[in-house]
Amino acid sequence: MGDIATKLPDEVTKATPEVPWREVKGMRIIAAHAYHRIDHEVVWVTLRDDVPRMDEAIRRWRQAQG
């Protein structure tokens, strides 16, 4: 998800300020380069709580686009 977030147009990230895009991108860097520092509880909470919220924000943005 962090890799995808780095490729999103500014239009999307600016239209969905409720998504912590900086943290999403940062998690990708840790997973790819500092995997020994991964806090598995944080990853679980992110998947359980944050990903569904991110999905909803993107869906709302897409619906508003037409």
VMD Tcl script that builds the backbone (N, CA, C; Angstrom):
set m [mol new atoms 198]
animate dup $m
set s [atomselect $m all]
$s set {name element resname resid chain x y z} {
  {N N MET 1 A 0.815 -1.190 0.000}
  {CA C MET 1 A 0.000 0.000 0.000}
  {C C MET 1 A 0.858 1.253 0.000}
  {N N GLY 2 A 1.964 1.201 0.709}
  {CA C GLY 2 A 2.845 2.366 0.728}
  {C C GLY 2 A 3.407 2.672 -0.630}
  {N N ASP 3 A 3.726 1.624 -1.391}
  {CA C ASP 3 A 4.246 1.826 -2.736}
  {C C ASP 3 A 3.189 2.463 -3.628}
  {N N ILE 4 A 1.976 1.994 -3.532}
  {CA C ILE 4 A 0.874 2.569 -4.308}
  {C C ILE 4 A 0.655 4.027 -3.895}
  {N N ALA 5 A 0.724 4.293 -2.606}
  {CA C ALA 5 A 0.501 5.658 -2.113}
  {C C ALA 5 A 1.501 6.637 -2.709}
  {N N THR 6 A 2.726 6.198 -2.943}
  {CA C THR 6 A 3.728 7.098 -3.522}
  {C C THR 6 A 3.420 7.438 -4.970}
  {N N LYS 7 A 2.592 6.635 -5.611}
  {CA C LYS 7 A 2.270 6.848 -7.028}
  {C C LYS 7 A 0.931 7.554 -7.248}
  {N N LEU 8 A 0.196 7.810 -6.181}
  {CA C LEU 8 A -1.092 8.484 -6.322}
  {C C LEU 8 A -0.899 9.937 -6.740}
  {N N PRO 9 A -1.773 10.427 -7.596}
  {CA C PRO 9 A -1.694 11.852 -7.947}
  {C C PRO 9 A -1.992 12.723 -6.722}
  {N N ASP 10 A -1.418 13.910 -6.709}
  {CA C ASP 10 A -1.671 14.855 -5.614}
  {C C ASP 10 A -3.157 15.129 -5.454}
  {N N GLU 11 A -3.889 15.085 -6.537}
  {CA C GLU 11 A -5.334 15.317 -6.506}
  {C C GLU 11 A -6.014 14.361 -5.515}
  {N N VAL 12 A -5.591 13.124 -5.516}
  {CA C VAL 12 A -6.197 12.117 -4.632}
  {C C VAL 12 A -5.793 12.366 -3.188}
  {N N THR 13 A -4.522 12.547 -2.946}
  {CA C THR 13 A -4.068 12.721 -1.563}
  {C C THR 13 A -4.594 14.009 -0.943}
  {N N LYS 14 A -4.699 15.048 -1.732}
  {CA C LYS 14 A -5.237 16.311 -1.210}
  {C C LYS 14 A -6.735 16.222 -0.964}
  {N N ALA 15 A -7.429 15.409 -1.749}
  {CA C ALA 15 A -8.881 15.261 -1.606}
  {C C ALA 15 A -9.257 14.315 -0.469}
  {N N THR 16 A -8.292 13.586 0.068}
  {CA C THR 16 A -8.555 12.628 1.151}
  {C C THR 16 A -7.610 12.899 2.329}
  {N N PRO 17 A -7.727 14.075 2.931}
  {CA C PRO 17 A -6.804 14.434 4.021}
  {C C PRO 17 A -6.991 13.582 5.278}
  {N N GLU 18 A -8.121 12.868 5.367}
  {CA C GLU 18 A -8.323 12.008 6.534}
  {C C GLU 18 A -7.419 10.780 6.513}
  {N N VAL 19 A -6.815 10.503 5.379}
  {CA C VAL 19 A -5.875 9.382 5.272}
  {C C VAL 19 A -4.477 9.915 5.587}
  {N N PRO 20 A -3.785 9.299 6.519}
  {CA C PRO 20 A -2.435 9.773 6.874}
  {C C PRO 20 A -1.405 9.284 5.845}
  {N N TRP 21 A -1.393 9.911 4.675}
  {CA C TRP 21 A -0.563 9.440 3.559}
  {C C TRP 21 A 0.907 9.376 3.912}
  {N N ARG 22 A 1.396 10.320 4.668}
  {CA C ARG 22 A 2.819 10.313 5.045}
  {C C ARG 22 A 3.164 9.055 5.839}
  {N N GLU 23 A 2.294 8.684 6.769}
  {CA C GLU 23 A 2.526 7.486 7.568}
  {C C GLU 23 A 2.400 6.214 6.728}
  {N N VAL 24 A 1.473 6.213 5.777}
  {CA C VAL 24 A 1.317 5.067 4.888}
  {C C VAL 24 A 2.611 4.855 4.110}
  {N N LYS 25 A 3.143 5.923 3.568}
  {CA C LYS 25 A 4.397 5.836 2.820}
  {C C LYS 25 A 5.547 5.434 3.736}
  {N N GLY 26 A 5.552 5.943 4.946}
  {CA C GLY 26 A 6.608 5.616 5.904}
  {C C GLY 26 A 6.600 4.158 6.311}
  {N N MET 27 A 5.417 3.575 6.442}
  {CA C MET 27 A 5.336 2.166 6.813}
  {C C MET 27 A 5.966 1.297 5.729}
  {N N ARG 28 A 5.795 1.688 4.485}
  {CA C ARG 28 A 6.384 0.941 3.384}
  {C C ARG 28 A 7.915 0.960 3.480}
  {N N ILE 29 A 8.476 2.102 3.817}
  {CA C ILE 29 A 9.933 2.220 3.928}
  {C C ILE 29 A 10.457 1.309 5.033}
  {N N ILE 30 A 9.760 1.298 6.156}
  {CA C ILE 30 A 10.184 0.426 7.263}
  {C C ILE 30 A 10.066 -1.038 6.866}
  {N N ALA 31 A 8.964 -1.412 6.234}
  {CA C ALA 31 A 8.774 -2.812 5.846}
  {C C ALA 31 A 9.825 -3.267 4.843}
  {N N ALA 32 A 10.230 -2.382 3.952}
  {CA C ALA 32 A 11.179 -2.757 2.911}
  {C C ALA 32 A 12.638 -2.677 3.358}
  {N N HIS 33 A 12.944 -1.730 4.234}
  {CA C HIS 33 A 14.350 -1.471 4.545}
  {C C HIS 33 A 14.734 -1.664 6.009}
  {N N ALA 34 A 13.773 -1.632 6.885}
  {CA C ALA 34 A 14.077 -1.770 8.315}
  {C C ALA 34 A 13.121 -2.771 8.939}
  {N N TYR 35 A 12.928 -3.875 8.244}
  {CA C TYR 35 A 11.926 -4.859 8.672}
  {C C TYR 35 A 12.173 -5.380 10.079}
  {N N HIS 36 A 13.394 -5.306 10.573}
  {CA C HIS 36 A 13.689 -5.733 11.946}
  {C C HIS 36 A 13.046 -4.810 12.981}
  {N N ARG 37 A 12.588 -3.630 12.534}
  {CA C ARG 37 A 11.936 -2.674 13.446}
  {C C ARG 37 A 10.420 -2.743 13.380}
  {N N ILE 38 A 9.871 -3.679 12.639}
  {CA C ILE 38 A 8.417 -3.766 12.482}
  {C C ILE 38 A 7.767 -4.128 13.810}
  {N N ASP 39 A 6.781 -3.356 14.183}
  {CA C ASP 39 A 5.972 -3.651 15.360}
  {C C ASP 39 A 4.717 -4.354 14.846}
  {N N HIS 40 A 4.634 -5.647 15.066}
  {CA C HIS 40 A 3.549 -6.444 14.506}
  {C C HIS 40 A 2.172 -6.016 15.021}
  {N N GLU 41 A 2.114 -5.504 16.225}
  {CA C GLU 41 A 0.846 -5.002 16.756}
  {C C GLU 41 A 0.378 -3.777 15.963}
  {N N VAL 42 A 1.312 -2.895 15.629}
  {CA C VAL 42 A 0.977 -1.713 14.834}
  {C C VAL 42 A 0.499 -2.139 13.452}
  {N N VAL 43 A 1.164 -3.110 12.861}
  {CA C VAL 43 A 0.746 -3.604 11.543}
  {C C VAL 43 A -0.666 -4.173 11.628}
  {N N TRP 44 A -0.933 -4.962 12.658}
  {CA C TRP 44 A -2.262 -5.551 12.811}
  {C C TRP 44 A -3.340 -4.483 12.965}
  {N N VAL 45 A -3.093 -3.503 13.822}
  {CA C VAL 45 A -4.071 -2.429 14.030}
  {C C VAL 45 A -4.287 -1.656 12.729}
  {N N THR 46 A -3.227 -1.427 11.989}
  {CA C THR 46 A -3.334 -0.742 10.703}
  {C C THR 46 A -4.230 -1.517 9.752}
  {N N LEU 47 A -3.994 -2.806 9.641}
  {CA C LEU 47 A -4.802 -3.629 8.738}
  {C C LEU 47 A -6.254 -3.713 9.194}
  {N N ARG 48 A -6.441 -3.867 10.476}
  {CA C ARG 48 A -7.788 -4.039 11.021}
  {C C ARG 48 A -8.597 -2.751 11.009}
  {N N ASP 49 A -7.974 -1.636 11.376}
  {CA C ASP 49 A -8.712 -0.388 11.577}
  {C C ASP 49 A -8.506 0.645 10.470}
  {N N ASP 50 A -7.263 0.834 10.086}
  {CA C ASP 50 A -6.948 1.937 9.181}
  {C C ASP 50 A -7.222 1.630 7.713}
  {N N VAL 51 A -6.936 0.416 7.285}
  {CA C VAL 51 A -7.154 0.082 5.875}
  {C C VAL 51 A -8.633 0.212 5.495}
  {N N PRO 52 A -9.568 -0.280 6.295}
  {CA C PRO 52 A -10.976 -0.073 5.927}
  {C C PRO 52 A -11.367 1.410 5.844}
  {N N ARG 53 A -10.813 2.238 6.725}
  {CA C ARG 53 A -11.090 3.677 6.669}
  {C C ARG 53 A -10.503 4.306 5.410}
  {N N MET 54 A -9.316 3.864 5.050}
  {CA C MET 54 A -8.677 4.352 3.839}
  {C C MET 54 A -9.501 3.945 2.612}
  {N N ASP 55 A -9.962 2.723 2.616}
  {CA C ASP 55 A -10.803 2.226 1.524}
  {C C ASP 55 A -12.050 3.091 1.377}
  {N N GLU 56 A -12.685 3.399 2.481}
  {CA C GLU 56 A -13.905 4.216 2.455}
  {C C GLU 56 A -13.607 5.624 1.937}
  {N N ALA 57 A -12.496 6.213 2.351}
  {CA C ALA 57 A -12.138 7.557 1.889}
  {C C ALA 57 A -11.916 7.570 0.382}
  {N N ILE 58 A -11.233 6.566 -0.128}
  {CA C ILE 58 A -10.978 6.484 -1.569}
  {C C ILE 58 A -12.281 6.244 -2.324}
  {N N ARG 59 A -13.142 5.403 -1.777}
  {CA C ARG 59 A -14.441 5.159 -2.436}
  {C C ARG 59 A -15.268 6.440 -2.516}
  {N N ARG 60 A -15.292 7.211 -1.426}
  {CA C ARG 60 A -16.024 8.481 -1.441}
  {C C ARG 60 A -15.459 9.423 -2.495}
  {N N TRP 61 A -14.126 9.495 -2.574}
  {CA C TRP 61 A -13.488 10.349 -3.564}
  {C C TRP 61 A -13.854 9.900 -4.981}
  {N N ARG 62 A -13.809 8.611 -5.229}
  {CA C ARG 62 A -14.137 8.098 -6.567}
  {C C ARG 62 A -15.583 8.386 -6.937}
  {N N GLN 63 A -16.490 8.234 -5.984}
  {CA C GLN 63 A -17.914 8.521 -6.257}
  {C C GLN 63 A -18.106 10.004 -6.576}
  {N N ALA 64 A -17.374 10.851 -5.886}
  {CA C ALA 64 A -17.491 12.297 -6.130}
  {C C ALA 64 A -16.958 12.669 -7.507}
  {N N GLN 65 A -16.081 11.834 -8.049}
  {CA C GLN 65 A -15.496 12.121 -9.366}
  {C C GLN 65 A -16.456 11.785 -10.509}
  {N N GLY 66 A -17.469 11.021 -10.233}
  {CA C GLY 66 A -18.438 10.773 -11.274}
  {C C GLY 66 A -18.769 9.360 -11.393}
}
mol reanalyze $m
mol bondsrecalc $m
mol representation Tube
mol addrep $m
